[in-house]
């Protein structure tokens, strides 16, 4: 009897002591591929919000507040992506599954683009800051999204640890 109780306690400790790592997207590449339209942002209580206050301050010392919206995301089967923030502002690059619940987006910034020229100027002021480059001389900037939930029609992404961006898959 004592062995049975010890065994049950051991199994319970293992089962409940492990951190919930979320979902496993490593075999869900086909589910990830598609057009994802931003729907809403939720707080920790599941309430829809319109503004997010970050733990960082603006240059004048006031708390930084952002509109609580995410980009629409197009994830292509050829390993490329586009994040559309506004009709005039989008990021392009390559994506890959980084871990069981994370996607890494590597934005490609052409050296001769406005943003590329800003990076070149920034490097003059901060010579220790080195940006990675691809074989064509484009700058590379990686970011990671942690996927909380993924179905054929909905994706939930962690944002700033306290928020969830909700997406729906749309027709291509």
HELIX and SHEET records of a PDB file:
HELIX    1   1 UNK A    2  UNK A   17  1                                  16    
HELIX    2   2 UNK A   29  UNK A   32  1                                   4    
HELIX    3   3 UNK A  114  UNK A  125  1                                  12    
SHEET    1   A 8 UNK A  48  UNK A  49  0                                        
SHEET    2   A 8 UNK A  34  UNK A  42 -1                                        
SHEET    3   A 8 UNK A  72  UNK A  75 -1                                        
SHEET    4   A 8 UNK A  80  UNK A  86 -1                                        
SHEET    5   A 8 UNK A  89  UNK A  99 -1                                        
SHEET    6   A 8 UNK A 102  UNK A 109 -1                                        
SHEET    7   A 8 UNK A 139  UNK A 150 -1                                        
SHEET    8   A 8 UNK A 132  UNK A 133 -1                                        
SHEET    1   B 4 UNK A  48  UNK A  49  0                                        
SHEET    2   B 4 UNK A  34  UNK A  42 -1                                        
SHEET    3   B 4 UNK A 163  UNK A 170 -1                                        
SHEET    4   B 4 UNK A 154  UNK A 159 -1                                        
SHEET    1   C 2 UNK A  51  UNK A  57  0                                        
SHEET    2   C 2 UNK A  63  UNK A  67 -1                                        
END                                                                             
